[in-house]
Amino acid sequence: MMNSDICPRCGEQLLRKNKSGEFFGCSNYPNCTFTKKIKY
């Protein structure tokens, strides 16, 4: 696992989501609401 796949707020894994567009969301949601846009 790369460091960029880890949430900087809580340390949990980031998951790719695409319901409202592509982004990474924290797997610890709703306890952590960190999101990150995907850059191509």
C-alpha positions in Angstrom: 0.0 0.0 0.0 1.3 3.4 -0.9 1.4 6.3 1.6 -1.0 8.2 -0.7 -3.7 5.6 0.0 -3.8 6.5 3.7 -6.0 9.2 5.1 -3.9 12.0 6.5 -6.5 12.8 9.2 -7.1 9.4 10.8 -4.7 6.9 9.2 -7.3 4.7 7.7 -7.4 3.5 4.0 -8.8 5.8 1.3 -11.3 4.3 -1.1 -12.1 5.4 -4.6 -15.7 6.6 -5.1 -17.5 7.6 -8.2 -21.2 8.2 -7.4 -20.8 12.0 -7.7 -17.6 12.0 -9.7 -14.2 10.4 -9.0 -12.5 11.0 -5.7 -11.0 9.2 -2.8 -13.0 9.0 0.4 -11.9 7.8 3.9 -13.0 4.3 4.7 -13.6 5.5 8.3 -16.6 7.5 7.1 -18.8 8.9 8.8 -16.3 9.3 11.6 -13.8 10.9 9.2 -15.1 12.9 6.2 -11.7 13.5 4.5 -12.0 13.4 0.6 -9.4 14.0 -2.1 -9.9 14.7 -5.8 -8.3 12.3 -8.2 -5.7 14.0 -10.4 -5.0 12.5 -13.8 
